[in-house]
Amino acid sequence: MLKIVLERYLGYCLYFVGIVLAECGTPAYACPQFVEFYSDPVDVPDQQGEFVEIRLSAPSEDIVYRPESLLVKFEGKEPFRLEFPQGNRLLLVHDSASCSGTGVACGLLGSVSLPNSRESSWLLEAGSCRDSVVVPKPKPGKSLQRVKETDEWVVSEPTPGVPDEYNEYGVDPESDSSAPIAPLRITEVHHCPAEPEPEWVEIYNAGVAPQPLSKFHFCGRGGVWGSLRDSLAPYESFLLSRDTFMLREFIGFRDVRLVQVALGYLNNTAGSIAICADETVVDSVSWDKNTVKCPSGFNPQTLRSENTPGFQGVAKSSKEPSSDFPFEWKLSSRVVRRGGAPLRVYVESDASVQVRLLDSSGRSEWGRLLPARSNAWWVIPLDSLPKVGVAYVELSVGKFEKRIGILLRP
């Protein structure tokens, strides 16, 4: 009779009728397990940044346990079950847009909110596999990463979907092929500005973790964008140009980060530009003479003219019906400080738009009716908010309403 013995811990061997299939001392990660919790983001609201990471298998593993489903339970909450995903890692998040990369599957946390000020208990079941953990009280802006299969946790920078030295045997996160492609995006290109304004490109970090600038460069155009100490924070933007001094003069305000790079010259009539991480293309953009009329820049996601340096909203794809909302909008930032750069909102609409500032409980603290077809930036006074923390900007026209979360810091 055939007998298969599977052992998941270091120092055991795997046998099939007496024949060694896995060398002694080499772990076979047959069962999924919790490896990372990010409970208390500081630069974005919790609903945007927090995540739970589950390792499904090791990248080089030949033996992978694939039951039909996976169940996750958080303390006394209703457990949620999902079909066992394909891939090496599973990220549980509130917004599936936060998941990207080869080998990274995505699941939704739903109404579950990760505790910020206490320890928490979690249970995972997949077929005959079971993993239960008690996660310590988190530290603001830091994740908790598990040390191998133990009950020990270390405080670290969040690394969603990326293998870590604490919970992978012999895996180098720097060279792991299953690491997700970085969530950097080209969000604005000015390839033919009016002289003497320099050409510039806007880059946006759409991920939940800081991105080290020492790893990125424009493919075939100059060197990396920064030193080992330089990074781009989550949901933040910066501009790259040959001449940052001249560009600052044209922008006219200082709350936009500029980085000088050997950008070269962008073709006015037809060209392309791409972000590379080493030799891997992260994002690319191309244009021709019909994309936009010079000297205007353009947003690659909408293929429409745009001149909003350093500011991001919710990019609306040109493939989506424009009738979903009777207005389009952008926020200068979703993370603001008291006494810092003002919070601005940009609205395009053929109708008047009501804008309100709400506190964390949804109570209105300020409001204004923006005139139709103003197509301008408006300052939202943050002094009206009674305290720091989560707040909301609400835009409405008739029955259409959009509420955007922001974070007010001291």
C-alpha positions as CSV (number, residue, x, y, z in Angstrom):
1,M,0.0,0.0,0.0
2,L,1.3,3.4,-0.9
3,K,2.0,5.8,1.9
4,I,2.8,9.5,1.7
5,V,4.1,11.2,4.7
6,L,4.1,15.0,4.6
7,E,6.0,17.0,7.2
8,R,6.2,20.8,7.1
9,Y,8.9,21.5,9.7
10,L,12.7,21.8,9.3
11,G,14.7,18.7,9.8
12,Y,12.1,16.2,8.5
13,C,12.2,14.2,5.3
14,L,9.5,13.4,2.8
15,Y,9.2,9.7,1.7
16,F,7.2,8.0,-0.9
17,V,7.3,4.2,-0.3
18,G,10.7,4.6,1.2
19,I,12.1,6.8,-1.5
20,V,13.4,10.2,-0.4
21,L,11.6,12.9,-2.4
22,A,12.8,15.9,-0.4
23,E,16.2,16.1,1.2
24,C,16.5,16.1,5.0
25,G,16.7,19.6,6.4
26,T,14.9,21.1,3.4
27,P,11.4,22.3,4.5
28,A,8.4,21.4,2.4
29,Y,5.9,24.3,2.8
30,A,2.8,22.2,2.3
31,C,0.4,24.3,4.5
32,P,-0.5,27.9,4.2
33,Q,0.3,30.2,7.1
34,F,0.0,33.8,8.3
35,V,3.3,35.7,7.7
36,E,2.6,39.5,7.9
37,F,0.0,41.9,9.4
38,Y,-0.1,45.6,8.6
39,S,-2.7,47.1,11.0
40,D,-1.9,50.8,11.6
41,P,-0.9,52.8,8.5
42,V,0.1,56.4,9.2
43,D,0.1,58.0,5.8
44,V,-3.2,56.7,4.5
45,P,-6.5,55.7,6.1
46,D,-6.6,52.2,7.5
47,Q,-9.1,51.1,4.9
48,Q,-6.6,51.9,2.2
49,G,-3.4,50.6,3.7
50,E,-3.9,47.7,6.1
51,F,-3.4,44.1,4.9
52,V,-3.0,40.5,6.0
53,E,-0.5,38.3,4.1
54,I,-0.7,34.6,3.9
55,R,2.1,32.5,2.4
56,L,0.6,29.7,0.2
57,S,3.9,28.1,-0.9
58,A,7.5,28.9,-1.2
59,P,8.7,30.1,-4.7
60,S,11.0,27.2,-5.3
61,E,8.7,24.6,-3.8
62,D,7.9,21.5,-5.8
63,I,5.2,20.2,-3.5
64,V,2.3,22.5,-3.0
65,Y,-0.8,21.7,-1.0
66,R,-4.0,22.7,-2.9
67,P,-7.2,22.1,-1.0
68,E,-10.5,23.4,-2.5
69,S,-11.0,26.3,-0.2
70,L,-9.3,28.5,2.5
71,L,-11.1,29.8,5.6
72,V,-9.9,32.8,7.7
73,K,-11.5,33.8,11.0
74,F,-10.7,36.9,13.0
75,E,-11.7,36.4,16.7
76,G,-15.5,36.4,17.1
77,K,-16.2,37.7,13.6
78,E,-18.0,35.7,11.0
79,P,-15.4,33.7,9.2
80,F,-14.9,34.2,5.5
81,R,-14.2,31.4,3.0
82,L,-12.7,31.7,-0.5
83,E,-11.6,29.4,-3.2
84,F,-8.0,28.3,-2.6
85,P,-6.1,30.8,-4.8
86,Q,-3.3,30.1,-7.3
87,G,0.0,31.7,-6.5
88,N,2.6,32.0,-3.8
89,R,1.0,34.5,-1.6
90,L,-2.5,35.8,-0.7
91,L,-3.1,39.4,0.4
92,L,-6.3,40.2,2.3
93,V,-7.1,43.9,1.7
94,H,-10.1,46.3,1.5
95,D,-9.4,47.3,-2.1
96,S,-8.3,44.8,-4.8
97,A,-6.4,47.6,-6.6
98,S,-3.8,47.2,-3.8
99,C,-2.9,43.7,-5.1
100,S,-0.4,43.4,-8.0
101,G,2.4,41.2,-9.1
102,T,3.2,37.7,-10.3
103,G,2.2,35.0,-7.8
104,V,0.2,37.3,-5.6
105,A,-3.5,36.5,-5.1
106,C,-6.0,38.9,-3.7
107,G,-8.9,38.5,-1.2
108,L,-11.1,41.1,0.5
109,L,-11.2,41.8,4.2
110,G,-14.8,43.0,3.9
111,S,-16.0,44.6,7.1
112,V,-13.1,43.4,9.2
113,S,-10.9,46.2,10.6
114,L,-7.5,45.2,12.0
115,P,-7.0,46.4,15.6
116,N,-4.6,49.3,16.1
117,S,-4.2,49.3,19.9
118,R,-4.3,45.7,21.1
119,E,-3.3,42.2,20.2
120,S,-5.6,40.0,18.0
121,S,-6.2,36.3,17.3
122,W,-6.5,34.8,13.8
123,L,-7.3,31.3,12.5
124,L,-6.6,29.8,9.1
125,E,-7.9,26.5,7.8
126,A,-7.3,24.9,4.5
127,G,-8.2,21.2,4.1
128,S,-6.4,19.4,6.9
129,C,-4.1,22.4,7.5
130,R,-4.6,24.7,10.4
131,D,-2.7,27.8,11.5
132,S,-3.6,30.0,14.5
133,V,-1.7,33.0,15.7
134,V,-1.9,35.7,18.3
135,V,-0.6,39.0,16.7
136,P,1.0,41.5,19.1
137,K,-0.2,45.1,19.4
138,P,1.0,46.9,16.3
139,K,3.2,50.0,16.0
140,P,2.1,52.9,13.9
141,G,3.4,52.7,10.4
142,K,5.1,49.3,10.9
143,S,4.1,45.8,10.0
144,L,4.5,42.6,12.1
145,Q,6.3,39.8,10.3
146,R,6.4,36.3,11.5
147,V,9.6,34.4,12.2
148,K,9.4,31.1,10.4
149,E,6.7,28.9,11.9
150,T,7.2,30.2,15.5
151,D,5.0,32.5,17.6
152,E,7.6,35.2,17.4
153,W,7.0,38.4,15.5
154,V,9.3,41.2,14.5
155,V,8.5,44.9,13.7
156,S,9.5,45.8,10.1
157,E,8.6,47.9,7.1
158,P,5.4,46.7,5.3
159,T,6.3,44.4,2.3
160,P,2.9,43.3,0.8
161,G,3.3,40.2,-1.4
162,V,7.1,40.1,-1.1
163,P,9.1,37.3,0.6
164,D,10.9,38.3,3.8
165,E,14.0,37.0,5.5
166,Y,12.0,36.3,8.6
167,N,9.6,33.7,7.1
168,E,11.4,32.3,4.0
169,Y,14.1,29.7,4.1
170,G,17.0,30.7,1.8
171,V,15.0,33.3,0.0
172,D,16.6,36.6,-0.9
173,P,13.9,39.2,-1.3
174,E,16.2,41.2,-3.5
175,S,16.3,38.5,-6.1
176,D,13.1,36.6,-5.6
177,S,11.4,36.2,-9.0
178,S,8.0,36.0,-7.4
179,A,8.2,39.6,-6.0
180,P,5.4,41.7,-7.4
181,I,6.1,44.4,-9.9
182,A,6.4,47.7,-8.2
183,P,3.2,49.8,-8.2
184,L,4.8,52.9,-9.7
185,R,2.8,54.5,-12.5
186,I,3.5,57.3,-15.0
187,T,0.5,59.6,-14.4
188,E,1.5,62.7,-16.4
189,V,3.8,63.4,-19.3
190,H,4.8,66.8,-20.6
191,H,6.8,66.0,-23.8
192,C,6.4,69.3,-25.6
193,P,6.0,72.2,-23.2
194,A,6.3,75.8,-24.4
195,E,9.8,77.0,-24.2
196,P,11.7,77.5,-22.0
197,E,9.7,75.2,-19.6
198,P,11.6,71.9,-19.3
199,E,10.1,68.6,-20.2
200,W,8.9,66.6,-17.1
201,V,7.2,63.3,-16.1
202,E,5.1,62.6,-13.1
203,I,5.4,59.3,-11.1
204,Y,2.9,58.0,-8.6
205,N,3.2,55.3,-6.0
206,A,-0.1,53.4,-6.1
207,G,1.0,50.8,-3.6
208,V,0.7,50.5,0.2
209,A,4.5,50.5,0.9
210,P,7.3,53.0,0.2
211,Q,9.3,52.3,-3.0
212,P,13.1,52.7,-2.9
213,L,14.2,55.1,-5.6
214,S,17.6,53.5,-5.9
215,K,16.0,50.6,-7.8
216,F,14.2,52.6,-10.5
217,H,15.3,54.4,-13.6
218,F,13.8,55.3,-17.0
219,C,14.6,52.4,-19.4
220,G,17.5,53.4,-21.6
221,R,17.5,56.9,-20.1
222,G,20.1,57.7,-17.5
223,G,20.7,56.3,-14.0
224,V,18.6,55.5,-10.9
225,W,16.4,58.2,-9.3
226,G,17.9,58.3,-5.9
227,S,20.2,57.0,-3.2
228,L,19.6,54.1,-0.8
229,R,18.0,56.5,1.6
230,D,15.5,57.9,-0.9
231,S,12.0,56.5,-1.3
232,L,8.6,57.4,-2.6
233,A,5.9,57.1,0.1
234,P,2.6,55.3,-0.5
235,Y,0.1,57.4,-2.6
236,E,2.6,60.1,-3.2
237,S,3.8,61.7,-6.4
238,F,7.0,63.4,-7.6
239,L,8.2,65.0,-10.8
240,L,11.3,64.1,-12.8
241,S,13.0,66.6,-15.1
242,R,16.4,67.6,-16.5
243,D,16.1,71.1,-15.0
244,T,14.3,71.1,-11.6
245,F,15.2,74.8,-10.9
246,M,13.5,76.0,-14.0
247,L,10.6,73.6,-13.5
248,R,10.0,75.0,-10.0
249,E,9.8,78.5,-11.4
250,F,7.0,77.4,-13.9
251,I,5.0,75.4,-11.3
252,G,4.9,78.4,-8.9
253,F,4.5,76.5,-5.6
254,R,6.8,74.5,-3.4
255,D,4.7,71.6,-2.1
256,V,5.6,69.3,-5.0
257,R,8.7,67.1,-4.9
258,L,11.1,67.4,-7.8
259,V,14.0,65.1,-8.7
260,Q,16.6,65.9,-11.3
261,V,17.4,63.0,-13.7
262,A,19.1,62.5,-17.1
263,L,15.8,62.4,-18.9
264,G,17.2,63.1,-22.3
265,Y,14.8,64.7,-24.8
266,L,11.3,63.5,-25.4
267,N,10.0,63.4,-29.0
268,N,7.3,66.0,-29.7
269,T,5.4,64.0,-32.3
270,A,5.8,60.4,-31.4
271,G,7.6,58.7,-28.6
272,S,7.6,56.6,-25.5
273,I,9.0,56.3,-22.0
274,A,9.1,53.5,-19.5
275,I,10.0,52.8,-15.9
276,C,12.4,50.0,-15.2
277,A,13.3,48.2,-12.0
278,D,16.7,46.7,-13.0
279,E,15.8,45.1,-16.3
280,T,12.1,44.7,-15.6
281,V,9.6,47.1,-17.2
282,V,7.2,48.4,-14.5
283,D,5.1,50.9,-16.6
284,S,5.3,52.4,-20.0
285,V,3.7,55.2,-22.0
286,S,3.6,56.1,-25.7
287,W,2.2,59.0,-27.6
288,D,1.9,60.3,-31.1
289,K,0.8,63.6,-32.7
290,N,-2.9,62.8,-32.1
291,T,-2.6,62.1,-28.4
292,V,-2.6,65.7,-27.3
293,K,-2.1,69.1,-29.0
294,C,1.2,70.7,-28.0
295,P,2.2,72.4,-25.7
296,S,-0.2,70.5,-23.4
297,G,0.9,67.5,-21.3
298,F,-1.4,64.5,-20.9
299,N,-2.5,61.9,-18.5
300,P,-1.7,58.4,-19.9
301,Q,-4.7,56.9,-18.0
302,T,-7.3,59.2,-19.6
303,L,-5.3,60.2,-22.7
304,R,-6.6,63.7,-22.0
305,S,-4.6,66.9,-21.6
306,E,-3.6,67.7,-18.0
307,N,-1.4,70.0,-16.1
308,T,-1.7,69.1,-12.4
309,P,1.9,68.6,-11.2
310,G,2.2,66.4,-8.1
311,F,-1.6,66.0,-7.6
312,Q,-3.6,62.8,-7.9
313,G,-7.3,62.0,-7.8
314,V,-9.1,58.9,-8.9
315,A,-8.1,58.5,-12.6
316,K,-11.1,57.8,-14.7
317,S,-10.4,55.5,-17.7
318,S,-11.3,56.8,-21.1
319,K,-13.0,53.5,-21.6
320,E,-15.5,54.1,-18.8
321,P,-18.8,55.7,-19.6
322,S,-18.6,59.4,-18.7
323,S,-22.2,59.4,-17.5
324,D,-21.5,57.6,-14.3
325,F,-21.0,60.9,-12.4
326,P,-21.8,64.4,-13.7
327,F,-18.4,65.6,-12.5
328,E,-14.7,64.8,-12.4
329,W,-12.5,65.6,-9.5
330,K,-9.0,65.5,-8.1
331,L,-7.6,66.0,-4.6
332,S,-4.2,67.6,-4.2
333,S,-3.4,64.9,-1.5
334,R,-5.1,62.5,0.8
335,V,-2.6,63.0,3.6
336,V,-2.4,66.6,4.9
337,R,-0.9,68.4,7.9
338,R,-2.2,71.2,10.0
339,G,-0.3,74.3,9.0
340,G,1.2,72.6,6.0
341,A,0.3,72.8,2.3
342,P,-3.4,73.5,1.8
343,L,-5.8,70.8,0.7
344,R,-7.2,71.6,-2.7
345,V,-9.9,70.0,-4.8
346,Y,-10.3,70.3,-8.6
347,V,-13.7,69.9,-10.1
348,E,-14.9,69.8,-13.7
349,S,-18.7,69.8,-14.1
350,D,-21.4,71.4,-16.3
351,A,-23.5,71.7,-13.1
352,S,-22.9,73.4,-9.7
353,V,-21.1,71.0,-7.3
354,Q,-21.6,71.0,-3.6
355,V,-18.4,70.3,-1.7
356,R,-18.4,69.6,2.1
357,L,-15.8,68.7,4.6
358,L,-16.9,66.0,7.1
359,D,-15.4,64.9,10.3
360,S,-14.7,61.2,11.1
361,S,-18.4,60.7,12.2
362,G,-19.7,62.2,9.0
363,R,-20.7,65.6,10.5
364,S,-20.4,68.5,8.2
365,E,-17.8,71.1,9.3
366,W,-17.6,73.2,6.2
367,G,-19.3,73.5,2.8
368,R,-19.4,75.5,-0.4
369,L,-21.2,75.4,-3.7
370,L,-18.8,75.5,-6.6
371,P,-20.1,77.1,-9.7
372,A,-20.7,75.2,-12.9
373,R,-17.8,75.0,-15.5
374,S,-15.4,76.7,-13.1
375,N,-12.7,74.0,-13.8
376,A,-10.4,75.3,-11.1
377,W,-8.6,74.3,-7.9
378,W,-10.5,75.3,-4.7
379,V,-8.9,75.4,-1.2
380,I,-10.7,73.4,1.5
381,P,-10.1,75.0,5.0
382,L,-8.8,72.3,7.4
383,D,-9.1,74.7,10.4
384,S,-12.7,73.8,10.6
385,L,-11.9,70.2,11.6
386,P,-12.0,69.8,15.4
387,K,-9.2,67.2,15.6
388,V,-6.6,65.3,13.6
389,G,-7.3,61.9,12.2
390,V,-9.6,60.6,9.5
391,A,-12.0,63.0,7.7
392,Y,-13.9,63.1,4.4
393,V,-14.4,65.4,1.5
394,E,-17.9,65.0,0.0
395,L,-18.8,66.1,-3.6
396,S,-22.4,66.0,-4.7
397,V,-24.7,66.9,-7.6
398,G,-28.3,66.0,-7.2
399,K,-28.5,62.2,-6.4
400,F,-24.8,61.7,-7.3
401,E,-22.5,61.8,-4.3
402,K,-18.8,60.9,-3.9
403,R,-17.1,60.7,-0.5
404,I,-13.3,60.6,-0.3
405,G,-11.3,59.7,2.8
406,I,-8.4,61.9,3.9
407,L,-6.0,61.8,6.8
408,L,-5.3,65.0,8.8
409,R,-2.0,64.8,10.7
410,P,-0.6,67.2,13.4
